[in-house]
Amino acid sequence: MAAIHIGISGWRYTPWRGDFYPEGLTQKRELQFASRAVNSIEINGSFYALQTPKRYAEWYADTPEGFMFSVKAPRYITHILRLKDVHAPLANFFASGVLELKEKLGPILWQFPPSFKFDAALFEAFLQQLPGDTQQAAALARQHEPRLNGKASMQAHGKRALRHAVEIRHKSFAVPAFVKMLEQYGVALVVADTAGKWPYIEDVTAPFMYLRLHGDKQLYASGYTPEALERWGDRIERWAHGKQPEDAHLVDPQHKPRARKQRDVFCFFDNDIKVRAPFDARQLLQRFGLDQHLATAPGQLPEPGVLA
């Protein structure tokens, strides 16, 4: 069976307190609560600054068995260096503790700014540097800069495949050459719902799918109607069964993805401003019966022993 992971992008938002999070819940326990209400969470703090092995290990310990994280890669690589001379920053990122998530480490998300245009040679050189498994990532981590000496994590914790996903925001990427390049390297093209602001592409390029739902009418704010969630549920079901939606929005309609009986799906709601994300995620989890072993409902704290 394909694994379907549905959750939220980040979990520490002030407006969520007293709404999604129960009154009186300490900030320290927010991840514990959120990870019992959804089955996957996208880590955002790693986008803004390198985290630490201790922090990643704490996140691992705070979440239940079977939970899955996605990690948003540093903007220093994608937005500031813009993929130039990134070997050391890549090593620093993987040395910062990512591998301490162990079997709970899901895809690495690489998000690019709207001003970043497709440069085939530059982008392929970047894809060639991405580690394909945890042992390769640990080897890369050992090449970190001296400033991380004594505070780096370089253990693979076993050998597991690493998955990478790319979110683009410039129309120059909407070309068949980019789709073929991602498929060559097994990297997923993020299906990003951005209220029409940035390209919406559904080409399948990897053994898994990665969705980011930022809001279909108002970016980062609007919630999804039951009809919209049903539509997303139908699409996820098709992808999970190794198929494509019949009305898929494709850059290259002639391109046929590699045949698979199933694909894992990661879907994250990022419409957090008006406290919609966790509730929309919860409804979609219910669609697939994935809420049965989670907290009974957002706003209701599980028994204290469950969070121990």
C-alpha angles and dihedrals in degrees: 000000000000114000116238116202116189123176151111138297105242125340108218107090124142096216090057092065111102090011112057091004115056120248111271096022108140119235089241090064098046095096090048090054097041093049089057092051098049131022099229139031132193112226109225103174090074088065093063101038141356111273125210135253089243092056094048090048090052091050089051091051094046095057130073129251112280094027118134133208130200116205123215108219121232119284086216087077099039105030107026106030090027091211096307118130093351103149096102094041089051090051090048091051094052090043092053092082106276091132090057086079085073112179090358091068110111128172126337110232118216110192121189127203123251090251094057111103127200112269107176098202094045094046095048091049087055094048090051090060097053113106114241097206141015094265091055089047091052091050089051091047090057087065092063122136120271092251088074094054110131094013103063132105115217104163119116094204089213130324117292131155116258120221125209129195129190126210114195129189105185123086092226088079092063093094132109092242091064093048091051092047093054091048091050090058096036093242119149122236107224115239099221122190103201105161088264095300097116135022116297110209130168103182111141112231106156143040087263138041127231121199129185115189108196096167130296098227107019120027114248091351119059119089124223120254120230087256092053092048090049089053091051090047091054091050093048090050091053093048092045089056092053094257137109130238109263090235095044114159101235134182090202112029089179092059114099114200118227110280115257133167090220144003129202112240128210116192124179128185114218099175092111105140095087096033093257101124102078094043093048090048091050092053092051091048088054090054089065097036090247095130095070097093096037131085111303093248140336108277093033115098117219118238111290092247091059090062095045 
